[in-house]
Amino acid sequence: MRTVIAGGHGQIALRLERLLAGRGDEVAGIVRRPEQASDLLAAGAEPVVCDLESADTAEVARHLEGADAAVFAAGAGPGSGSARKKTVDEDAAVLFADAAEQAGVRRLLVVSAMRADSSLAGTPEGMDPVFADYLRAKGAADDDVRARAGLDWTILRPGRLTDGTGTGRVLLSDATGYGEITRDDVAAVLVGLLDAPGTAGRTLELVGGRTPIPEAIAAVSGS
């Protein structure tokens, strides 16, 4: 199985690359800067240098040719302003979905965010304005992906991300309530979702819980 991951140098993406390579899959990660390539090689992934903020659909589609699945795990990251929330978290996600369709890659996983909402009005009390723009951008990208009949998409919305050691136990459902989840466990869930075509067409929330990951995925995939 070959999987191409957008945002290949991200903390979740590097974990996912190690897991996929460790089980013998072929995995490539799209990165923006050439100096990031060594970290992907160490994770067992093929580095593909491509700036999703400046590339066109045809260029990204070329990088997706021959893939069995695609994962959008890119993000503008902490410290970025509202403009990059739009160009990365929304526009790059839409571009990646366009490219997947053009390349004939039906299976698409999108790492979104809990509370993502394109219709979020203004800035809720106590929320940072840039974070509100981030939630709107993620929500708009999710809306775009959900409208695509040509993709077998699954959108994963984790809660607050932590760097603790994964527990292998989660709560995964349409609505979980807000909570925390380790990046280790997010990556492990993504591996499971790649193997669960029955989750296509689902938008799922993810937090830490008590259910072993294989059982949690089976419960939402109907298997």
N, C-alpha and C positions, 0 to 999 in steps of 0.2 A: 504494500500500500504506500502511495506517495502522497504526502500532505505538504501544502505550502502555507506558511504562516506569515501574515502581515504583522509588522511590529516585532520582528524576530529577535530583537535584542531586549525586549521587555522582560520584566521579572517573571511573569507567568509564562511567556513564550519560551524562555530558556528552560524552565522546568518541563514544559510540555515537550520540547525538543529532546531533552534527555530521556524522558519516558518513552517516546516513540522510537528513538534510535535504539534504546536499550532492549526493546522487544523485536528489533530487526526491521522496523519500517524504514522507508526512505523519507527523509524530511528536509525541507528547505525553508529558510527564513529570510524574509525580505527586510533589509536594513537600509538606513539612510546614509550611514557613514562607513567608508571602507575599513576604518580602524576597528570597527565592531566585529569584523569577520572572524578574528581569532577566537572570540568567545563562543561563536556559533560552532566553529570547528571543534572546539573542546567539548561542546555539548553533543556532538555527533551529527550536526546539521550542516547542510550546504548553504553557505552565505550567498545571497543574491542582493547586490547593491542596486537600489531603485528608490528614488524619492517620491513617495506617493502624493506629495503636495505639488509636484511639478510634472509627473508622468501623465501620459494619456492612457486611455483604455487599451489601445492596441499594444502598447509597451508592457503593461501589466499582464495582459492576456498571454503574451508570449512566455512570461515567467510561470504561468499557470498551466501551460500546455502539458498534457500527459499526467496531470495530477488526478488523484481519486477524490481528494477533499481539499478544502481551503478553510483556513481559520483567520478571522480578523481579530487580532489582539493588539492592534496599535492604539496609541493614545498620545495626546499632546503632552501629558505628564504634568507633575507639580511645577508650579512656577511659571507656567505658560499663561498667556492672557486669553481673553475671549476670542480674539481673531483666530488663534490656532485651535481653539476648541471647535470652531466652525470648519477650518480647513483640514484638520486631522480627524477629529472624532465624528464629524458628520461627512464632509465631502470625500475624504479618503475611504471611508467605509462604503459609500455609494459607488465610488470608482472601482473598488475591489469587487463588489457584487456585480457591477457591469462587466468587469473583466472575466469573472468566473463564468458568467453566462456566455460571453463571447468565446471562451476557451472550451466550453462544453463541460465544465466542472459543476455538477449538480449539487453536491453536498457542501454546505457552507455553515460553519459555526461562527457566531458573532459574540465576542465578549463585550457585553454592554455594562450597565450599572443599575443597581437598584434605585428606584424612584426616577429613572429616566422618563422624560415626558416632554414631548414637543410642544404641548399646549400650556406648559407652566407659565403662569402670568407673573411678570415682574420678578421681584426678588422676595421670597418668603421671609418673614421676620426671623432674624438670627442667622440667615444663610448668607454666605459670601456671594457677591454678585457674579464673580467668575464661575463659581461652582454652579450657580443657577444656569448660566449659559452652557456649561458642560452638560448638565442634565437635559437641557433643551436640545443640544447637538446630538447627544446619544439617542434621545427619543426620536428625533427626526430621522436618523439613520435606521433605527429599528423600524419605523413606519415604512420607509422605503423598501427595506428587505422583506417585510411581511407582505408587501403588495406584489411580490414577484412569483409568478406561477412557474417560472423556469428554473427555480432553485428548490432543493430540499433543505431548507434552512432550519436551524435551531438557534434561538437567541438565549444566551445565558447571562443572568443578571446577579452577580455576586453581591454580598453585603460588604461591609468594611473589611478591607484586605489587611491581613497581618502576616508577619514573617515567621511565625512559630512553626514548629514541626507539625506536619499534617497528621491528623488522627485517623484518616480513612473512614470517618463517620460524618454524615452530613444530613441536612434537611433540604430536600430538593422538591419543589412543587411550583404550582402556578403562583402562589402567594405564601411566603414564609413568615412575614414580619421581619423587621429590621434586626440585624445581628452581624456578627463577625464571621469570617471564614479565612483560613490560611491559604496563601498562594499555592502551597503544596497540594492542598485538597482541590482547589480550583483546577489545577493542571490535571490531576487524576480524574476529575469529573469530565473534563474535556476529552480525555482519551476514551472514557466510557461512552460519551455521546457520539464520538466518531464511529463506534462499533454498534450504535443503536439507531438504525434508520427509523424505527418507530417513533422517535422523538421529533422527526421532521414536522414543521409547522407549529412547534411549541415555543412559547416564551416562558422561561423557567427562572425562578428565583432560587438562590443558593446561600445557605448559611451553615455554620457548624451545627451538628446534631448528633443523633444516636444511631442512625441507620447506616450500615456498611455501604460504601459507594456502589458496588454492583447491585445490591438490593434496591437502593434508591433509584438508580437508573432504570432497572427493570420495572419498577412501579410506575414510572412516568412514560415508559415506552410500550406498555401493554404486553410485555413479554413475561 
